[in-house]
Amino acid sequence: MNGRAVALATAVALAVTILVTPTAVAAQGSPVAGKTIVVDPGHQLGNSNPKFRTQLAQTIFNGAIRKSCNTSGTATNAGFPESTFTWEVGKRLRDLLTQAGAKVIMTRDSNSRNAWGPCVWDRAYIANDANADAMVSIHGDGAPGSSHGFFALAPVQIPGWTKNDVPADRALAKSMVAGMTAAGATASSSFAGAIMNSRETTTLNLSNRPTVTIELGNMRNAAEARQMSSAAGQQQYAQWLFAGLQEYFRTR
């Protein structure tokens, strides 16, 4: 190898070191490094497709509550679907977590008019089967446009229905609210501590791993709808979720 080739090889090796080392160092120092995290982008674009009516009509009854497979979700007033919003945020959160050294499992691998589900109970079982360290279910709210901000859902113990360790879910919800708020997200004032007690959120109740549902914003609020519909806004929501997970694992 001549001198020029040696110099080129050295420069390439140095460039690779510069590019790789910060990521490796960041991953080693991140609270999420080595954790298995399930990211659940709520709904599915094809849930509104009539050809999947039979699949989506499935129900589950666990002694106390009967719930349906899944729904199409809400949308902005301009028609931007919740399923697309959650998918875009979920992908970005997956990338942030992976770069920080976490193992990430997505509950769906597409956002398509030609796909349905999976059912909300199957999403819970994904986390159970993976023995996940945490599961985050991503949603957008469809409340009247005057409300704004994010909030977390935590389950209520219902015999025959709630399989999860409710205190563990509440700890995750509180950490998500704390971490997201510290990172700049606006917490909803509609619920004390920005946590809603939910009796019938199937994925929450049937998961036996630490699980939280986050309503990231109100899709009927004009300002939040603009943010939720933009790539920059979707990246910001993912960063806020990442900050919440960092806070949770920092305290474990």
C-alpha angles and dihedrals in degrees: 000000000000125000094264092052091049091051091049093049090049092050092050092049090049092049091051090050092050092049099044105035099067091051092048092048092047091050092050091052098044121105089223094055111122093010124126109227127182114212112200115193102200123243125349130252093239093056087091092053110108092217089071094052093112095051093047092048090070114117138194126214118190103178098281113033134030115213134182126238100253145313138226093250126217132296142205118271086258091057102257103152124236089224091060092047093050092045093052093046091044093054091050092048090049090055093049092049094046092050088052092054103263126135107236128200119190119209091217132025101204146033103215141143085227095059133068136198136303095225115255093247091053088055089057091049090054089062092043094051092047092049084228121200089220142352126209119194111200121212144156122224126237099200123135111299095250092074123079143168134060130287138181128233120219125184130250118225108254117173112243093014114053110072097169134091097256095200089054091052091049091050089053092047092050092048091049091052092047095046096043093047092049089052091055106269117140112239118217116252091207094088130041108260088000089279123124118202105227125196099181111035098126099200090051095047098044098043114094092195126081101285137174135180115214122199096202098194145327112282090199093057107095097221095044092044090058091051094045091051096052129082091229091052093048090053090050092052090050091051091051091051090048090053089052092052091046089054092049096051092040088066098042 
